[in-house]
């Protein structure tokens, strides 16, 4: 007589993403709800015997499809978007790593074969002695062991016209465009951007050093109430052909009692390489999964970002004069053989009375009626 076959129950399928390092934010986010911060049942229980369903665990309901899945609380009825816990951890680590104090400049012998290498001047002053100054007035030191010289660098010693740093900071914080800053300070745009990067590094270093003392703050005395708000910032278009602003989320948290800004971050990671993310998502099969269940859920893929740009630029039209200019450029590229040496797919310089050889900024407000323009690499001129 054959023994009856034992049929095991199928494995439970998750309706909510897995926790990551103990972090799980997929719960009712209504602070006034009795189930606030209570983790709901993460599994699909449809068709399960009633005896195997945990009655004491909050249930709720997962609604929506694909990337629009939300968790609806069974008590208060409020819905919350389902998030990927791993993406939250990755973003936290990225932001935490950005705000770190800079290391002090090296103050030791640079000769790697010397016995004084990596021995600090401040802790071992007897190993070195002063040896004049550089042309810019920086103190020079000489190693007593190998007789190699070195200087203790300053963060601003490579700054040209450092006296204008304050003016650049004031104008940036007051929303003045780069062209106006260049006119006022006499700096070229390249130097203005370099000073902005320098100021940013100093602000990050100052913030990291100042907030390093938060561990000693008595929060019971100063208060534990914080206020968090988000806003959508509209940045400039990514290129001249895509005339639409890019929306970026900005999140800010302030201490409620003092008004001190605890954190302010953009939802933008400049270190991400879109083709690399696209390859990783394809290899992991992320495109077949809802966003909350992907391995690369923190960022967009290259395909998704291009689809977003196409969506927001669907109704964008070029200025009539600007469109005529692009048509003339395309005609020159196809009809004039001498223009093959010059790429006109994104022209930036014209030789005509209207532009006087200046670069076109790409803004429709700067275009004026053009009588004729001349191709920079040929003698062909066309009516504009």
ChimeraX attribute file (.defattr): number of C-alpha atoms within 10 A of each C-alpha:
attribute: neighborCount
match mode: 1-to-1
recipient: residues
	/A:1	3
	/A:2	4
	/A:3	5
	/A:4	6
	/A:5	6
	/A:6	6
	/A:7	6
	/A:8	6
	/A:9	7
	/A:10	6
	/A:11	7
	/A:12	11
	/A:13	10
	/A:14	13
	/A:15	17
	/A:16	24
	/A:17	19
	/A:18	17
	/A:19	13
	/A:20	15
	/A:21	9
	/A:22	8
	/A:23	12
	/A:24	19
	/A:25	19
	/A:26	23
	/A:27	25
	/A:28	28
	/A:29	18
	/A:30	16
	/A:31	9
	/A:32	9
	/A:33	15
	/A:34	11
	/A:35	18
	/A:36	14
	/A:37	15
	/A:38	16
	/A:39	15
	/A:40	19
	/A:41	20
	/A:42	20
	/A:43	14
	/A:44	15
	/A:45	17
	/A:46	7
	/A:47	6
	/A:48	11
	/A:49	8
	/A:50	9
	/A:51	7
	/A:52	8
	/A:53	13
	/A:54	11
	/A:55	10
	/A:56	7
	/A:57	12
	/A:58	18
	/A:59	21
	/A:60	20
	/A:61	17
	/A:62	19
	/A:63	13
	/A:64	11
	/A:65	9
	/A:66	10
	/A:67	13
	/A:68	12
	/A:69	20
	/A:70	19
	/A:71	25
	/A:72	20
	/A:73	23
	/A:74	15
	/A:75	13
	/A:76	15
	/A:77	14
	/A:78	15
	/A:79	20
	/A:80	18
	/A:81	19
	/A:82	23
	/A:83	22
	/A:84	24
	/A:85	23
	/A:86	23
	/A:87	19
	/A:88	17
	/A:89	14
	/A:90	15
	/A:91	15
	/A:92	11
	/A:93	11
	/A:94	12
	/A:95	14
	/A:96	10
	/A:97	10
	/A:98	11
	/A:99	17
	/A:100	16
	/A:101	19
	/A:102	13
	/A:103	7
	/A:104	10
	/A:105	11
	/A:106	15
	/A:107	18
	/A:108	24
	/A:109	28
	/A:110	17
	/A:111	16
	/A:112	9
	/A:113	9
	/A:114	14
	/A:115	13
	/A:116	20
	/A:117	16
	/A:118	14
	/A:119	16
	/A:120	15
	/A:121	19
	/A:122	10
	/A:123	10
	/A:124	11
	/A:125	10
	/A:126	10
	/A:127	17
	/A:128	21
	/A:129	14
	/A:130	13
	/A:131	14
	/A:132	12
	/A:133	12
	/A:134	10
	/A:135	7
	/A:136	7
	/A:137	8
	/A:138	14
	/A:139	15
	/A:140	16
	/A:141	22
	/A:142	19
	/A:143	24
	/A:144	14
	/A:145	13
	/A:146	14
	/A:147	13
	/A:148	14
	/A:149	18
	/A:150	19
	/A:151	20
	/A:152	15
	/A:153	15
	/A:154	11
	/A:155	11
	/A:156	9
	/A:157	10
	/A:158	9
	/A:159	14
	/A:160	12
	/A:161	11
	/A:162	12
	/A:163	10
	/A:164	15
	/A:165	17
	/A:166	12
	/A:167	13
	/A:168	23
	/A:169	15
	/A:170	11
	/A:171	15
	/A:172	14
	/A:173	8
	/A:174	9
	/A:175	8
	/A:176	12
	/A:177	10
	/A:178	18
	/A:179	12
	/A:180	12
	/A:181	19
	/A:182	16
	/A:183	11
	/A:184	13
	/A:185	15
	/A:186	12
	/A:187	19
	/A:188	13
	/A:189	15
	/A:190	11
	/A:191	15
	/A:192	20
	/A:193	14
	/A:194	12
	/A:195	22
	/A:196	16
	/A:197	12
	/A:198	15
	/A:199	16
	/A:200	13
	/A:201	15
	/A:202	15
	/A:203	14
	/A:204	16
	/A:205	17
	/A:206	16
	/A:207	16
	/A:208	16
	/A:209	15
	/A:210	11
	/A:211	13
	/A:212	12
	/A:213	9
	/A:214	10
	/A:215	8
	/A:216	7
	/A:217	9
	/A:218	10
	/A:219	11
	/A:220	7
	/A:221	7
	/A:222	12
	/A:223	12
	/A:224	11
	/A:225	11
	/A:226	15
	/A:227	13
	/A:228	14
	/A:229	10
	/A:230	13
	/A:231	12
	/A:232	13
	/A:233	13
	/A:234	12
	/A:235	11
	/A:236	12
	/A:237	14
	/A:238	12
	/A:239	10
	/A:240	11
	/A:241	11
	/A:242	17
	/A:243	19
	/A:244	21
	/A:245	15
	/A:246	15
	/A:247	15
	/A:248	14
	/A:249	13
	/A:250	15
	/A:251	15
	/A:252	15
	/A:253	17
	/A:254	17
	/A:255	17
	/A:256	15
	/A:257	12
	/A:258	11
	/A:259	11
	/A:260	11
	/A:261	14
	/A:262	14
	/A:263	13
	/A:264	13
	/A:265	12
	/A:266	15
	/A:267	14
	/A:268	11
	/A:269	12
	/A:270	6
	/A:271	6
	/A:272	12
	/A:273	11
	/A:274	16
	/A:275	12
	/A:276	12
	/A:277	16
	/A:278	18
	/A:279	13
	/A:280	15
	/A:281	19
	/A:282	13
	/A:283	10
	/A:284	13
	/A:285	12
	/A:286	17
	/A:287	14
	/A:288	12
	/A:289	13
	/A:290	14
	/A:291	21
	/A:292	23
	/A:293	22
	/A:294	19
	/A:295	16
	/A:296	21
	/A:297	20
	/A:298	20
	/A:299	17
	/A:300	17
	/A:301	23
	/A:302	16
	/A:303	11
	/A:304	13
	/A:305	13
	/A:306	11
	/A:307	12
	/A:308	14
	/A:309	17
	/A:310	14
	/A:311	10
	/A:312	15
	/A:313	15
	/A:314	11
	/A:315	8
	/A:316	11
	/A:317	11
	/A:318	14
	/A:319	13
	/A:320	11
	/A:321	15
	/A:322	19
	/A:323	13
	/A:324	14
	/A:325	17
	/A:326	18
	/A:327	13
	/A:328	16
	/A:329	22
	/A:330	13
	/A:331	13
	/A:332	21
	/A:333	19
	/A:334	10
	/A:335	12
	/A:336	14
	/A:337	11
	/A:338	15
	/A:339	18
	/A:340	14
	/A:341	10
	/A:342	13
	/A:343	11
	/A:344	18
	/A:345	10
	/A:346	12
	/A:347	15
	/A:348	12
	/A:349	17
	/A:350	17
	/A:351	16
	/A:352	17
	/A:353	11
	/A:354	15
	/A:355	16
	/A:356	10
	/A:357	13
	/A:358	12
	/A:359	12
	/A:360	14
	/A:361	12
	/A:362	16
	/A:363	12
	/A:364	15
	/A:365	9
	/A:366	10
	/A:367	17
	/A:368	11
	/A:369	9
	/A:370	14
	/A:371	11
	/A:372	13
	/A:373	20
	/A:374	18
	/A:375	22
	/A:376	18
	/A:377	14
	/A:378	15
	/A:379	11
	/A:380	14
	/A:381	15
	/A:382	14
	/A:383	11
	/A:384	17
